[in-house]
Amino acid sequence: MENLFTNSAHRRNYQNLITEDNMFHDDMERASLFYIISGNEDLYKKRQYIYHCGEHCIKDCFEQGSVDLSSGMRSMIRLGFNLYNGWSDGYTTPIYLFGNLDEHNRKVAYNALLMRFSFEFFSKIQKCE
């Protein structure tokens, strides 16, 4: 089977997020956001500033100023928010989002796109739980 997660920590962090949130099994939108957050250790450590599991919603982590995020991490969050509920701002363009990513995060972002728009890929990820 192809590498659906970047490493074992990515898989474990993804599973932790869907468990913390009690995510509905077929929620491709939320799963794609969780895939992005769990695929980067810095984002995963700062997840409480990005997403509220108890309320099942994203947080305004760009305006709060309560969390330090690099341009690459901001791009990952913007993509995750956009895949989750269509959220966008002036920086939510393919050039801006992917231009700020290193190879690892580009792979996570690409797979998150596949997860959101390909039920076949999403099903493979869900089977890895």
C-alpha positions as CSV (number, residue, x, y, z in Angstrom):
1,M,0.0,0.0,0.0
2,E,1.2,3.5,-0.8
3,N,2.4,5.8,1.9
4,L,-0.7,7.7,2.9
5,F,0.9,9.3,6.0
6,T,4.3,10.9,6.0
7,N,5.4,8.9,9.1
8,S,4.1,7.0,12.1
9,A,3.7,10.2,14.1
10,H,1.5,11.7,11.4
11,R,-0.8,8.6,11.5
12,R,-0.9,8.6,15.3
13,N,-1.6,12.4,15.5
14,Y,-4.3,12.1,12.9
15,Q,-6.0,9.3,14.9
16,N,-5.7,11.4,18.1
17,L,-7.4,14.3,16.5
18,I,-10.3,12.4,15.1
19,T,-10.8,10.7,18.5
20,E,-10.5,14.0,20.4
21,D,-13.1,15.6,18.1
22,N,-15.3,12.5,18.0
23,M,-15.3,13.1,14.2
24,F,-18.1,11.5,12.1
25,H,-16.5,8.7,10.1
26,D,-17.4,10.1,6.7
27,D,-16.5,13.8,7.3
28,M,-14.1,14.4,4.5
29,E,-13.9,18.1,5.1
30,R,-12.9,17.9,8.8
31,A,-10.6,14.9,8.0
32,S,-8.6,16.9,5.5
33,L,-8.1,19.7,8.1
34,F,-7.0,17.1,10.6
35,Y,-4.7,15.5,8.1
36,I,-2.9,18.8,7.6
37,I,-2.7,19.6,11.3
38,S,-1.4,16.1,12.2
39,G,1.1,16.1,9.3
40,N,3.3,18.8,10.7
41,E,4.6,18.5,14.3
42,D,4.6,22.3,14.9
43,L,0.9,22.6,13.9
44,Y,0.0,19.5,15.9
45,K,1.7,21.1,19.0
46,K,-0.3,24.3,18.4
47,R,-3.6,22.6,17.5
48,Q,-5.5,24.1,20.5
49,Y,-4.9,27.6,18.8
50,I,-6.2,26.3,15.4
51,Y,-9.2,24.1,16.2
52,H,-11.5,23.6,19.1
53,C,-12.4,19.9,19.5
54,G,-15.1,20.5,22.2
55,E,-17.0,23.0,20.0
56,H,-16.0,21.3,16.7
57,C,-14.9,24.5,15.0
58,I,-11.8,26.4,13.7
59,K,-10.3,29.2,15.7
60,D,-9.2,32.6,14.4
61,C,-5.5,31.9,14.9
62,F,-4.4,34.7,12.5
63,E,-6.0,37.6,14.3
64,Q,-5.5,36.5,17.9
65,G,-1.7,36.9,17.9
66,S,-1.7,34.1,20.6
67,V,0.4,31.7,18.5
68,D,3.6,32.2,16.5
69,L,3.2,30.7,13.0
70,S,5.7,30.8,10.1
71,S,4.6,31.7,6.6
72,G,4.6,28.0,5.7
73,M,2.4,27.1,8.7
74,R,0.0,29.9,7.9
75,S,-0.3,28.5,4.4
76,M,-1.0,25.0,5.7
77,I,-3.7,26.4,8.1
78,R,-5.3,28.5,5.3
79,L,-5.5,25.4,3.1
80,G,-6.9,23.3,5.9
81,F,-9.5,25.9,6.7
82,N,-10.4,26.3,3.1
83,L,-10.8,22.5,2.6
84,Y,-12.9,22.3,5.8
85,N,-15.5,25.0,5.2
86,G,-14.4,27.2,2.2
87,W,-12.8,29.8,4.5
88,S,-10.5,32.2,2.6
89,D,-8.7,35.5,2.8
90,G,-6.4,37.4,0.4
91,Y,-3.7,34.9,0.8
92,T,-5.7,31.8,0.0
93,T,-4.5,31.3,-3.6
94,P,-2.6,28.3,-4.9
95,I,0.5,30.3,-5.7
96,Y,0.7,31.8,-2.2
97,L,-0.3,28.6,-0.4
98,F,2.1,26.2,-2.2
99,G,4.9,28.7,-2.7
100,N,5.5,28.8,1.0
101,L,5.8,25.1,1.6
102,D,8.8,22.8,1.7
103,E,8.7,19.4,0.1
104,H,7.3,17.6,3.2
105,N,4.4,20.1,3.7
106,R,3.7,20.2,0.0
107,K,3.1,16.4,0.1
108,V,0.8,16.8,3.1
109,A,-1.1,19.6,1.4
110,Y,-1.4,17.5,-1.8
111,N,-2.7,14.5,0.1
112,A,-5.2,16.7,2.0
113,L,-6.5,17.9,-1.4
114,L,-6.9,14.3,-2.5
115,M,-8.6,13.4,0.8
116,R,-11.1,16.2,0.4
117,F,-12.0,15.5,-3.2
118,S,-11.4,11.8,-3.7
119,F,-13.6,9.4,-1.8
120,E,-11.3,6.6,-2.9
121,F,-8.3,8.3,-1.3
122,F,-10.3,9.2,1.8
123,S,-11.4,5.6,2.2
124,K,-7.8,4.4,2.1
125,I,-6.9,6.9,4.9
126,Q,-9.8,5.8,7.0
127,K,-8.8,2.2,6.7
128,C,-5.4,3.0,8.1
129,E,-6.9,4.1,11.4
